[in-house]
């Protein structure tokens, strides 16, 4: 394994409060030193990072790789390439594959396939219930041994609250984290857009905010009863954030994330039934979008994720209500995070400088903390997952520019800042522009 010297870069490591010009030294797949060269260090490869940001590799809390079962939408090869092209070195994948990740053998196969590709680190979530049917609990201990970092229902709500109660009791006993997207099993079922005037005018079935808040009330009551640790996935509404803020103040062991596209877009971006804007949860009002942005600032929202969900043309190029929800996001995570940082800086008296460290924390150290994995930092001895990017380089989001097999995103045609130049995974160069 090569000794790598990254020189003259602007090193930003939120976990250690580093934000300035520093050299970085990597050896044996680990971070060897920051700043001065260690005694006797000889570089096999030197990378000049002049004008670039050097940061920990990004940690994505929700990226569907579509294997096993949905290879016609994407393959492990295409999505892992998209990950390293986007600077994502660790990703968490939901269990809604086909078959569902409810058996240890399936998890081991996925981990083995990903490891052979020698690109990003893959951290699967196991299914909370068999087949995600919300009836019978999975063998969580066995799934953990096979490599699962937590347990989720993906987009399938549990109808029987007793089942969720038992799952949380079990998870608390063994110290597992339950990952839930708060949604009522009945209210808003089958909806395709956020309930409100716009959905009504377009004649689209709605998903009201209370679908999310009712589920949150239930989850928090069960947390009080069990003490289980819960991560809430892809929050979409202002009212939800108010509840989460109170739950955190109460001391409940809860964290939450939001999809990167939700910090920029609203239901108005559906336009004239643009199926690229069909996502789950749906884009909501400007008030909700602004509350999400504020929640990132005040720490109510712990992390940003790409919510990467590649969808093929046959399922996306349909009328809005019939199109499959989802958007590609791995290669947009950096740019959308920087755009949020830019928008924030423009409203503050900061000399219009990006609060880069604060923004990057949401996709590095904070995301790793939520997932409970050793990643997102350039501490000496840490795994050498590093990304070098040009924060000022602009690129146009076009299907041809995306490595992902999923070419659909509501940001097609946008001109965004932030371009990854080099991605290093466990000390080897996995991508170089």
C-alpha positions, 0 to 999 in steps of 0.5 A: 500500500502506497505512502501518500503525501497530500501537500498545500491543500486547505485541510478541513476536518470538522471533528478535530477543528482543523481549518487551514493550509496543512499537509496530510500524510497517509501510510498503510491505509491510515492517516499517519500525520497532519502538518509536519512530515513524520520522521523517516517518511518517504512518499510513494505518491505526492498529490499537490492539492494547491487550491483544493479543499482536503476533507474526510471522505463523505459519509452518506446515510441513505444510498440505494445500490439496487443490489440484489434484485433491481440490477435493471435500475442500477448495479453495484459497479455503477453506484460505487463508481458514482459514490467515489466520483462524488467523494462518498467513501462510506455509505449506508444502504437501506434494506429494501432490496429484492430479496429484502436484507432480512437474512445474514447470507444476503448481507454477507453477499452484499458486503463481499461484493462491495469489498471486492470492488475495492471502492467505498465502504458499504454499511447495510441496514438490516430489515427490522421485520421479515420481508419488511411486512411489519409482522415478524421481527428479524434475527437482529443479532445474526444480522449484526454479526453479518455486518448490519449497523442498524435496523430499518423498515425503509419506506414500509410503515409498521401498522401494528404498534405492538410489533414496533414496541417489541422491536424497540425493546429488543433493540434497546436490550442489545444496543441496536439503533432503529432507523425509521422514516416517520410516516403513518401507515394509513394517512397519506397512503398512496399520496404523491405530493405534499397536501396543500393548494398546489397538489389540489390545483394539479389534482394530485393525491396528497400526503399531509404533514400529520402523516409524519407528526402522528408517527413521530408522536408514536415513536417518541412514546415508544422511546420513552417506554423502552429507552431505545435509540432511534434515528429518524430518516429524511424529515420533511416538515417544520412541525416535525422539527419542532417535535424533534427539538423538544424530544432532544431537549427532553433527553431522548436518544434520537437523531435525524437526517434530511435529504439534500434535495429537501434543503433546496426544493419545494412543492412548487418545483413539481412545475408542470408535473415534472416526474423528476421531482417525484420523491419520498417524502414529497417536497413541501412548502417553502416554510417547511424548506426554510425550517429544514435549513434552520434545523441544520444550522441549530443542530436539530438535524444531525446530518445530510444524506443524498437519499440516492434512489436510482430509477430507470427510464421505464419507471420515471418517464411516466405521468407524475402520479404513476412515476416511481419516486426517487432521484439520483444523489450520490454525485450531488451531495457535495454540491448541494451541501456547498449550495446550502453553505453559500446560501447561509453565508449570503444571509450572515455578516461573515464577509460572505465566506462559506461556513465550510467546516460547519457544512462538511460536518453534516456529511462527515463527522456528524453523519459517522456519529449517527451511523456509529461507524469509524469514519468522517475524520482525519485523526491520526490513526483513522482510516485514510478516507480522503476527498480533494475537491475544488469548491469553486469549480462549477459543473452542469448537472446532465445525465451524461455527467453522472456515473450512476445508472440512475440519470433522474434528478430534479436538478438536471440543468442546474449549474452547481459549484463543487467538483471532486478531483480525487477520492482516496479510500483506505489509502488507495486512490479510488477516483481521480478526475 
